Amino acid sequence: MLLYIDIEHPAQLATPDQQAAHHSQRLHEKLLFEQLSGLPCLWLRYHDLFRPDLFARLRPSVVLVSGLSAEFAQFDRAALAALLVFLRGWEGPLLGFCGGHQLIAQAHAAEIGPIRPLTAGESDPQPTFGPGFIKETGFLPVTVQEDALFAGLPATLVVYQQHYWEVKAPPLGWQSVAASALCPVQAMRRVGRCQYGLQFHAERFDAAHPHGRRILQNFFALANGRRG
């Protein structure tokens, strides 16, 4: 079974419209993961993960961690600390997207932060998102290193981005396997394990930009002990 941990902050789900849009997006992702992996997927909000004995009863084989639109400073410290402890202790296949990638990095004592402030004369194409900071938004190029996660893909991918924070350097025991012009840790891999963080959203692809789909297929093949 796949466990998909949804880390979106409750503040971003305050209205019925926000809740409906979020539910629709996460349901789409859950069904996509099931289609590509051939396994059932349980979508679970992060604060539900710590109910007594829940994880022991679920016994997932793979853990996926969603992105988020809030900042980590908004989270309850105890809830965030429990999530970091869980991620640090999980030894099985793991894949984090965007904020999930940053959360995995934090669990392993890596620094995260904004890419950099906008400089004089630089325009902000999305001023309501991370105002004052440079950001990556939309389908953009990412250069990848040789890795089973990128098997069958070109050296430069086009994947969906929506972030202005980044992992500053991979944690100890991890290595960067992809970069963009603005962000040197677009993907990271834990050495010796099937554990990855992706700064981009591989789960958000379309017919014109299909590389994310192949990345997910490769990950699920690796998680199942097969080559990507």
C-alpha atoms as an extended CHARMM CRD file, in Angstrom:
* protein
*
       228  EXT
         1         1  MET       CA              0.0000000000        0.0000000000        0.0000000000  PROA      1               0.0000000000
         2         2  LEU       CA              1.0650000000        3.5700000000       -0.7030000000  PROA      2               0.0000000000
         3         3  LEU       CA              0.6980000000        6.1860000000        2.0060000000  PROA      3               0.0000000000
         4         4  TYR       CA              0.2860000000        9.7210000000        0.6460000000  PROA      4               0.0000000000
         5         5  ILE       CA              0.8470000000       12.2490000000        3.4460000000  PROA      5               0.0000000000
         6         6  ASP       CA             -0.9210000000       15.5340000000        2.7390000000  PROA      6               0.0000000000
         7         7  ILE       CA              1.0050000000       18.3220000000        4.5060000000  PROA      7               0.0000000000
         8         8  GLU       CA             -1.1070000000       21.3000000000        3.4230000000  PROA      8               0.0000000000
         9         9  HSD       CA             -1.6990000000       23.6120000000        6.3920000000  PROA      9               0.0000000000
        10        10  PRO       CA             -5.3100000000       23.9660000000        7.6610000000  PROA      10              0.0000000000
        11        11  ALA       CA             -5.1330000000       27.7410000000        7.1440000000  PROA      11              0.0000000000
        12        12  GLN       CA             -5.0980000000       27.1270000000        3.4000000000  PROA      12              0.0000000000
        13        13  LEU       CA             -8.3450000000       25.1140000000        3.6420000000  PROA      13              0.0000000000
        14        14  ALA       CA            -10.4610000000       27.6480000000        5.5140000000  PROA      14              0.0000000000
        15        15  THR       CA            -13.2780000000       28.0560000000        2.9880000000  PROA      15              0.0000000000
        16        16  PRO       CA            -15.5450000000       25.5150000000        1.2560000000  PROA      16              0.0000000000
        17        17  ASP       CA            -14.1180000000       26.5090000000       -2.1360000000  PROA      17              0.0000000000
        18        18  GLN       CA            -10.5390000000       25.9600000000       -0.9340000000  PROA      18              0.0000000000
        19        19  GLN       CA            -11.4990000000       22.6210000000        0.5800000000  PROA      19              0.0000000000
        20        20  ALA       CA            -13.2590000000       21.4610000000       -2.5910000000  PROA      20              0.0000000000
        21        21  ALA       CA            -10.3600000000       22.4420000000       -4.8470000000  PROA      21              0.0000000000
        22        22  HSD       CA             -7.8570000000       20.8020000000       -2.5230000000  PROA      22              0.0000000000
        23        23  HSD       CA             -9.8860000000       17.5960000000       -2.2510000000  PROA      23              0.0000000000
        24        24  SER       CA            -10.2190000000       17.4160000000       -6.0310000000  PROA      24              0.0000000000
        25        25  GLN       CA             -6.4680000000       17.8680000000       -6.5530000000  PROA      25              0.0000000000
        26        26  ARG       CA             -5.4640000000       15.3090000000       -3.9160000000  PROA      26              0.0000000000
        27        27  LEU       CA             -8.0160000000       12.7680000000       -5.1670000000  PROA      27              0.0000000000
        28        28  HSD       CA             -6.6090000000       13.1700000000       -8.6650000000  PROA      28              0.0000000000
        29        29  GLU       CA             -3.0900000000       12.5670000000       -7.3200000000  PROA      29              0.0000000000
        30        30  LYS       CA             -4.1710000000        9.5300000000       -5.2730000000  PROA      30              0.0000000000
        31        31  LEU       CA             -5.7800000000        7.9300000000       -8.3320000000  PROA      31              0.0000000000
        32        32  LEU       CA             -2.7350000000        8.7670000000      -10.4570000000  PROA      32              0.0000000000
        33        33  PHE       CA             -0.3970000000        7.0790000000       -7.9680000000  PROA      33              0.0000000000
        34        34  GLU       CA             -2.6230000000        4.0040000000       -7.9020000000  PROA      34              0.0000000000
        35        35  GLN       CA             -2.6840000000        3.8350000000      -11.6950000000  PROA      35              0.0000000000
        36        36  LEU       CA              1.0810000000        4.1490000000      -12.0760000000  PROA      36              0.0000000000
        37        37  SER       CA              2.0510000000        1.8750000000       -9.1750000000  PROA      37              0.0000000000
        38        38  GLY       CA             -0.6400000000       -0.7940000000       -9.3480000000  PROA      38              0.0000000000
        39        39  LEU       CA             -1.0640000000       -0.4390000000       -5.5650000000  PROA      39              0.0000000000
        40        40  PRO       CA             -3.8590000000        1.0380000000       -3.4260000000  PROA      40              0.0000000000
        41        41  CYS       CA             -3.0760000000        4.5040000000       -2.0830000000  PROA      41              0.0000000000
        42        42  LEU       CA             -4.2860000000        5.9530000000        1.2200000000  PROA      42              0.0000000000
        43        43  TRP       CA             -4.3980000000        9.7490000000        1.2650000000  PROA      43              0.0000000000
        44        44  LEU       CA             -3.9640000000       10.9120000000        4.8550000000  PROA      44              0.0000000000
        45        45  ARG       CA             -3.7250000000       14.3740000000        6.3910000000  PROA      45              0.0000000000
        46        46  TYR       CA             -0.4560000000       14.7800000000        8.3110000000  PROA      46              0.0000000000
        47        47  HSD       CA             -2.0970000000       15.3110000000       11.7080000000  PROA      47              0.0000000000
        48        48  ASP       CA             -4.0300000000       12.0270000000       11.3770000000  PROA      48              0.0000000000
        49        49  LEU       CA             -0.8020000000       10.0680000000       10.9940000000  PROA      49              0.0000000000
        50        50  PHE       CA             -0.0820000000       10.1550000000       14.7080000000  PROA      50              0.0000000000
        51        51  ARG       CA             -3.2350000000        8.5430000000       16.0320000000  PROA      51              0.0000000000
        52        52  PRO       CA             -2.2360000000        5.6940000000       18.3710000000  PROA      52              0.0000000000
        53        53  ASP       CA             -1.0770000000        2.5920000000       16.5070000000  PROA      53              0.0000000000
        54        54  LEU       CA             -2.4120000000        3.8840000000       13.1750000000  PROA      54              0.0000000000
        55        55  PHE       CA              0.8410000000        3.6000000000       11.2630000000  PROA      55              0.0000000000
        56        56  ALA       CA              1.5650000000        0.1560000000       12.7040000000  PROA      56              0.0000000000
        57        57  ARG       CA             -1.8330000000       -1.0220000000       11.4960000000  PROA      57              0.0000000000
        58        58  LEU       CA             -1.4620000000        0.5180000000        8.0300000000  PROA      58              0.0000000000
        59        59  ARG       CA              1.9940000000       -0.9540000000        7.3400000000  PROA      59              0.0000000000
        60        60  PRO       CA              2.5610000000        0.9250000000        4.0380000000  PROA      60              0.0000000000
        61        61  SER       CA              5.2980000000       -0.1460000000        1.6490000000  PROA      61              0.0000000000
        62        62  VAL       CA              5.8820000000        3.3230000000        0.1540000000  PROA      62              0.0000000000
        63        63  VAL       CA              5.4790000000        6.8360000000        1.5730000000  PROA      63              0.0000000000
        64        64  LEU       CA              4.8100000000        9.9350000000       -0.5440000000  PROA      64              0.0000000000
        65        65  VAL       CA              4.7710000000       13.4910000000        0.8480000000  PROA      65              0.0000000000
        66        66  SER       CA              2.7590000000       16.2400000000       -0.8220000000  PROA      66              0.0000000000
        67        67  GLY       CA              3.6100000000       19.8310000000       -1.5040000000  PROA      67              0.0000000000
        68        68  LEU       CA              1.9880000000       22.7500000000        0.3060000000  PROA      68              0.0000000000
        69        69  SER       CA              1.2210000000       26.4240000000       -0.2020000000  PROA      69              0.0000000000
        70        70  ALA       CA              1.8240000000       27.5740000000        3.4070000000  PROA      70              0.0000000000
        71        71  GLU       CA              5.1450000000       28.2950000000        5.0770000000  PROA      71              0.0000000000
        72        72  PHE       CA              6.4990000000       25.9210000000        7.7010000000  PROA      72              0.0000000000
        73        73  ALA       CA              6.5250000000       28.7080000000       10.2860000000  PROA      73              0.0000000000
        74        74  GLN       CA              2.7130000000       28.4980000000       10.3300000000  PROA      74              0.0000000000
        75        75  PHE       CA              2.7070000000       24.9190000000       11.6240000000  PROA      75              0.0000000000
        76        76  ASP       CA              2.1420000000       23.8880000000       15.2160000000  PROA      76              0.0000000000
        77        77  ARG       CA              5.6340000000       23.0940000000       16.5000000000  PROA      77              0.0000000000
        78        78  ALA       CA              4.6520000000       19.8010000000       18.1090000000  PROA      78              0.0000000000
        79        79  ALA       CA              2.8430000000       18.5330000000       14.9910000000  PROA      79              0.0000000000
        80        80  LEU       CA              5.7560000000       19.5040000000       12.7660000000  PROA      80              0.0000000000
        81        81  ALA       CA              8.2950000000       17.9270000000       15.1280000000  PROA      81              0.0000000000
        82        82  ALA       CA              6.3550000000       14.6490000000       15.1260000000  PROA      82              0.0000000000
        83        83  LEU       CA              6.2660000000       14.6520000000       11.3370000000  PROA      83              0.0000000000
        84        84  LEU       CA             10.0030000000       15.2780000000       11.1180000000  PROA      84              0.0000000000
        85        85  VAL       CA             10.6820000000       12.4050000000       13.5340000000  PROA      85              0.0000000000
        86        86  PHE       CA              8.5350000000       10.1080000000       11.4120000000  PROA      86              0.0000000000
        87        87  LEU       CA             10.3080000000       11.0470000000        8.1730000000  PROA      87              0.0000000000
        88        88  ARG       CA             13.7370000000       10.7290000000        9.7590000000  PROA      88              0.0000000000
        89        89  GLY       CA             12.9300000000        7.2260000000       10.9600000000  PROA      89              0.0000000000
        90        90  TRP       CA             11.2470000000        5.9120000000        7.8070000000  PROA      90              0.0000000000
        91        91  GLU       CA             13.6420000000        3.5740000000        5.9900000000  PROA      91              0.0000000000
        92        92  GLY       CA             11.4320000000        2.4210000000        3.1140000000  PROA      92              0.0000000000
        93        93  PRO       CA             10.8100000000        3.9650000000       -0.3150000000  PROA      93              0.0000000000
        94        94  LEU       CA             10.0640000000        7.6690000000        0.0120000000  PROA      94              0.0000000000
        95        95  LEU       CA              9.2420000000       10.4670000000       -2.4260000000  PROA      95              0.0000000000
        96        96  GLY       CA              8.5420000000       14.1040000000       -1.5380000000  PROA      96              0.0000000000
        97        97  PHE       CA              7.2090000000       16.8060000000       -3.8450000000  PROA      97              0.0000000000
        98        98  CYS       CA              8.1320000000       20.4950000000       -3.4500000000  PROA      98              0.0000000000
        99        99  GLY       CA              7.2650000000       21.2700000000        0.1960000000  PROA      99              0.0000000000
       100       100  GLY       CA              7.4980000000       17.5480000000        0.9150000000  PROA      100             0.0000000000
       101       101  HSD       CA             11.0280000000       17.5990000000       -0.4900000000  PROA      101             0.0000000000
       102       102  GLN       CA             11.8840000000       20.5110000000        1.8160000000  PROA      102             0.0000000000
       103       103  LEU       CA             10.3220000000       18.7170000000        4.7830000000  PROA      103             0.0000000000
       104       104  ILE       CA             12.3920000000       15.5810000000        4.1530000000  PROA      104             0.0000000000
       105       105  ALA       CA             15.5100000000       17.7640000000        3.9900000000  PROA      105             0.0000000000
       106       106  GLN       CA             14.6120000000       19.3810000000        7.3300000000  PROA      106             0.0000000000
       107       107  ALA       CA             14.0680000000       15.9490000000        8.8810000000  PROA      107             0.0000000000
       108       108  HSD       CA             17.6960000000       15.1830000000        8.0280000000  PROA      108             0.0000000000
       109       109  ALA       CA             19.0200000000       18.5200000000        9.3560000000  PROA      109             0.0000000000
       110       110  ALA       CA             19.3860000000       20.3880000000        6.0530000000  PROA      110             0.0000000000
       111       111  GLU       CA             18.7970000000       24.1180000000        5.7320000000  PROA      111             0.0000000000
       112       112  ILE       CA             15.9120000000       25.4770000000        3.6660000000  PROA      112             0.0000000000
       113       113  GLY       CA             15.0280000000       29.0680000000        2.8070000000  PROA      113             0.0000000000
       114       114  PRO       CA             13.9800000000       31.4640000000        0.0410000000  PROA      114             0.0000000000
       115       115  ILE       CA             16.0300000000       31.2390000000       -3.1650000000  PROA      115             0.0000000000
       116       116  ARG       CA             16.8670000000       34.9600000000       -2.9300000000  PROA      116             0.0000000000
       117       117  PRO       CA             15.1510000000       38.3630000000       -2.8610000000  PROA      117             0.0000000000
       118       118  LEU       CA             14.3080000000       40.0780000000       -6.1170000000  PROA      118             0.0000000000
       119       119  THR       CA             16.9310000000       42.5990000000       -7.1300000000  PROA      119             0.0000000000
       120       120  ALA       CA             16.3270000000       46.1180000000       -8.4150000000  PROA      120             0.0000000000
       121       121  GLY       CA             14.6990000000       46.0090000000      -11.8210000000  PROA      121             0.0000000000
       122       122  GLU       CA             13.5790000000       42.3610000000      -11.6260000000  PROA      122             0.0000000000
       123       123  SER       CA              9.8560000000       41.9360000000      -12.2410000000  PROA      123             0.0000000000
       124       124  ASP       CA              7.6230000000       39.6810000000      -10.1690000000  PROA      124             0.0000000000
       125       125  PRO       CA              5.3120000000       37.6650000000      -12.4540000000  PROA      125             0.0000000000
       126       126  GLN       CA              3.2890000000       36.3590000000       -9.4810000000  PROA      126             0.0000000000
       127       127  PRO       CA              3.3180000000       39.0470000000       -6.7640000000  PROA      127             0.0000000000
       128       128  THR       CA              0.7090000000       37.3260000000       -4.5750000000  PROA      128             0.0000000000
       129       129  PHE       CA              2.9940000000       34.2930000000       -4.1580000000  PROA      129             0.0000000000
       130       130  GLY       CA              6.1910000000       34.9230000000       -2.2080000000  PROA      130             0.0000000000
       131       131  PRO       CA              6.1390000000       38.6890000000       -2.7830000000  PROA      131             0.0000000000
       132       132  GLY       CA              9.6020000000       40.1840000000       -3.0090000000  PROA      132             0.0000000000
       133       133  PHE       CA             11.3460000000       36.8920000000       -3.7670000000  PROA      133             0.0000000000
       134       134  ILE       CA             12.4890000000       35.3020000000       -6.9910000000  PROA      134             0.0000000000
       135       135  LYS       CA             10.5800000000       32.1200000000       -7.7870000000  PROA      135             0.0000000000
       136       136  GLU       CA             10.1130000000       29.3020000000      -10.2610000000  PROA      136             0.0000000000
       137       137  THR       CA              6.5600000000       28.8960000000      -11.5580000000  PROA      137             0.0000000000
       138       138  GLY       CA              5.1180000000       26.9060000000      -14.4540000000  PROA      138             0.0000000000
       139       139  PHE       CA              6.7450000000       24.3050000000      -16.7020000000  PROA      139             0.0000000000
       140       140  LEU       CA             10.4960000000       24.9620000000      -16.6430000000  PROA      140             0.0000000000
       141       141  PRO       CA             13.7310000000       23.1310000000      -17.5820000000  PROA      141             0.0000000000
       142       142  VAL       CA             15.6860000000       21.0430000000      -15.0730000000  PROA      142             0.0000000000
       143       143  THR       CA             19.0200000000       19.3600000000      -15.8080000000  PROA      143             0.0000000000
       144       144  VAL       CA             19.3580000000       15.8580000000      -14.3490000000  PROA      144             0.0000000000
       145       145  GLN       CA             22.2810000000       13.6030000000      -13.5470000000  PROA      145             0.0000000000
       146       146  GLU       CA             22.4290000000        9.9420000000      -14.4380000000  PROA      146             0.0000000000
       147       147  ASP       CA             20.1160000000        8.1800000000      -12.0010000000  PROA      147             0.0000000000
       148       148  ALA       CA             17.5850000000        5.3500000000      -12.2240000000  PROA      148             0.0000000000
       149       149  LEU       CA             14.8430000000        7.8420000000      -11.3450000000  PROA      149             0.0000000000
       150       150  PHE       CA             15.4260000000        9.5390000000      -14.7080000000  PROA      150             0.0000000000
       151       151  ALA       CA             15.8380000000        6.3930000000      -16.8340000000  PROA      151             0.0000000000
       152       152  GLY       CA             14.5280000000        6.8740000000      -20.3670000000  PROA      152             0.0000000000
       153       153  LEU       CA             14.4630000000       10.6610000000      -20.0500000000  PROA      153             0.0000000000
       154       154  PRO       CA             16.6250000000       13.3650000000      -21.6570000000  PROA      154             0.0000000000
       155       155  ALA       CA             19.3460000000       15.1970000000      -19.7550000000  PROA      155             0.0000000000
       156       156  THR       CA             17.1210000000       18.2900000000      -19.5970000000  PROA      156             0.0000000000
       157       157  LEU       CA             13.5500000000       17.7970000000      -18.4330000000  PROA      157             0.0000000000
       158       158  VAL       CA             10.5990000000       20.1520000000      -18.4580000000  PROA      158             0.0000000000
       159       159  VAL       CA              8.6320000000       19.8420000000      -15.2100000000  PROA      159             0.0000000000
       160       160  TYR       CA              6.1230000000       21.8710000000      -13.2330000000  PROA      160             0.0000000000
       161       161  GLN       CA              7.4820000000       24.2970000000      -10.6220000000  PROA      161             0.0000000000
       162       162  GLN       CA              5.7310000000       26.3870000000       -7.9610000000  PROA      162             0.0000000000
       163       163  HSD       CA              8.1650000000       27.5130000000       -5.2670000000  PROA      163             0.0000000000
       164       164  TYR       CA             10.3070000000       30.3200000000       -3.9220000000  PROA      164             0.0000000000
       165       165  TRP       CA             11.9490000000       28.3250000000       -1.1140000000  PROA      165             0.0000000000
       166       166  GLU       CA             14.5980000000       25.6830000000       -1.7040000000  PROA      166             0.0000000000
       167       167  VAL       CA             16.8700000000       23.1570000000       -0.0300000000  PROA      167             0.0000000000
       168       168  LYS       CA             20.1910000000       24.9920000000        0.2880000000  PROA      168             0.0000000000
       169       169  ALA       CA             22.3310000000       21.8240000000        0.2030000000  PROA      169             0.0000000000
       170       170  PRO       CA             21.5130000000       18.1040000000        0.4620000000  PROA      170             0.0000000000
       171       171  PRO       CA             21.5620000000       16.6180000000        3.9680000000  PROA      171             0.0000000000
       172       172  LEU       CA             24.4170000000       14.3910000000        5.0680000000  PROA      172             0.0000000000
       173       173  GLY       CA             24.0170000000       11.0530000000        3.3040000000  PROA      173             0.0000000000
       174       174  TRP       CA             22.0350000000       12.5660000000        0.4230000000  PROA      174             0.0000000000
       175       175  GLN       CA             23.1810000000       13.9190000000       -2.9420000000  PROA      175             0.0000000000
       176       176  SER       CA             21.7270000000       16.3150000000       -5.4880000000  PROA      176             0.0000000000
       177       177  VAL       CA             20.7430000000       14.6110000000       -8.7530000000  PROA      177             0.0000000000
       178       178  ALA       CA             19.0800000000       17.5300000000      -10.5710000000  PROA      178             0.0000000000
       179       179  ALA       CA             19.4170000000       21.3090000000      -10.7640000000  PROA      179             0.0000000000
       180       180  SER       CA             17.9990000000       24.3710000000      -12.4830000000  PROA      180             0.0000000000
       181       181  ALA       CA             19.5040000000       27.7700000000      -13.1730000000  PROA      181             0.0000000000
       182       182  LEU       CA             18.0440000000       29.1430000000       -9.9180000000  PROA      182             0.0000000000
       183       183  CYS       CA             17.9480000000       26.0580000000       -7.6980000000  PROA      183             0.0000000000
       184       184  PRO       CA             20.9070000000       23.6400000000       -7.3500000000  PROA      184             0.0000000000
       185       185  VAL       CA             18.8910000000       20.9660000000       -5.4870000000  PROA      185             0.0000000000
       186       186  GLN       CA             15.9520000000       20.2640000000       -7.7680000000  PROA      186             0.0000000000
       187       187  ALA       CA             16.1270000000       16.5870000000       -6.8050000000  PROA      187             0.0000000000
       188       188  MET       CA             18.0280000000       14.7260000000       -4.1250000000  PROA      188             0.0000000000
       189       189  ARG       CA             18.5830000000       11.0440000000       -3.4050000000  PROA      189             0.0000000000
       190       190  ARG       CA             19.4590000000        9.2860000000       -0.1780000000  PROA      190             0.0000000000
       191       191  VAL       CA             22.5700000000        7.2300000000       -0.8520000000  PROA      191             0.0000000000
       192       192  GLY       CA             21.8690000000        3.5090000000       -0.7850000000  PROA      192             0.0000000000
       193       193  ARG       CA             18.0810000000        3.8200000000       -0.4350000000  PROA      193             0.0000000000
       194       194  CYS       CA             15.0460000000        4.3670000000       -2.6420000000  PROA      194             0.0000000000
       195       195  GLN       CA             14.3830000000        7.7800000000       -1.1110000000  PROA      195             0.0000000000
       196       196  TYR       CA             14.0530000000       10.9760000000       -3.1330000000  PROA      196             0.0000000000
       197       197  GLY       CA             12.9760000000       14.5770000000       -2.7680000000  PROA      197             0.0000000000
       198       198  LEU       CA             11.8360000000       16.5980000000       -5.7820000000  PROA      198             0.0000000000
       199       199  GLN       CA             11.6480000000       20.3830000000       -5.6360000000  PROA      199             0.0000000000
       200       200  PHE       CA              9.3760000000       20.2390000000       -8.6730000000  PROA      200             0.0000000000
       201       201  HSD       CA              5.9350000000       18.6550000000       -8.9930000000  PROA      201             0.0000000000
       202       202  ALA       CA              6.3830000000       15.4150000000      -10.9410000000  PROA      202             0.0000000000
       203       203  GLU       CA              2.7300000000       14.6460000000      -10.1810000000  PROA      203             0.0000000000
       204       204  ARG       CA              1.6020000000       17.6540000000      -12.2320000000  PROA      204             0.0000000000
       205       205  PHE       CA              2.2770000000       16.8280000000      -15.8550000000  PROA      205             0.0000000000
       206       206  ASP       CA              0.2450000000       17.0580000000      -19.0380000000  PROA      206             0.0000000000
       207       207  ALA       CA              0.3260000000       15.7670000000      -22.5940000000  PROA      207             0.0000000000
       208       208  ALA       CA              2.7090000000       18.5100000000      -23.6960000000  PROA      208             0.0000000000
       209       209  HSD       CA              4.9950000000       18.0230000000      -20.6770000000  PROA      209             0.0000000000
       210       210  PRO       CA              5.0070000000       14.2690000000      -19.8700000000  PROA      210             0.0000000000
       211       211  HSD       CA              8.3510000000       13.8970000000      -18.0830000000  PROA      211             0.0000000000
       212       212  GLY       CA              6.8080000000       13.8820000000      -14.6160000000  PROA      212             0.0000000000
       213       213  ARG       CA              4.8040000000       10.7840000000      -15.4720000000  PROA      213             0.0000000000
       214       214  ARG       CA              7.9380000000        8.8380000000      -16.4220000000  PROA      214             0.0000000000
       215       215  ILE       CA              9.6620000000        9.9320000000      -13.2120000000  PROA      215             0.0000000000
       216       216  LEU       CA              6.7740000000        8.5500000000      -11.1650000000  PROA      216             0.0000000000
       217       217  GLN       CA              6.7810000000        5.3100000000      -13.1440000000  PROA      217             0.0000000000
       218       218  ASN       CA             10.5100000000        4.9460000000      -12.5470000000  PROA      218             0.0000000000
       219       219  PHE       CA             10.1330000000        5.6210000000       -8.8300000000  PROA      219             0.0000000000
       220       220  PHE       CA              7.4070000000        3.0240000000       -8.3770000000  PROA      220             0.0000000000
       221       221  ALA       CA              9.4900000000        0.5010000000      -10.3320000000  PROA      221             0.0000000000
       222       222  LEU       CA             12.4600000000        1.1860000000       -8.0350000000  PROA      222             0.0000000000
       223       223  ALA       CA             10.2520000000        0.9550000000       -4.9560000000  PROA      223             0.0000000000
       224       224  ASN       CA              9.0360000000       -2.4160000000       -6.1500000000  PROA      224             0.0000000000
       225       225  GLY       CA             12.6050000000       -3.6470000000       -6.6470000000  PROA      225             0.0000000000
       226       226  ARG       CA             12.5550000000       -3.3530000000      -10.4330000000  PROA      226             0.0000000000
       227       227  ARG       CA             14.7130000000       -1.1580000000      -12.6310000000  PROA      227             0.0000000000
       228       228  GLY       CA             13.3210000000        2.2080000000      -13.6860000000  PROA      228             0.0000000000
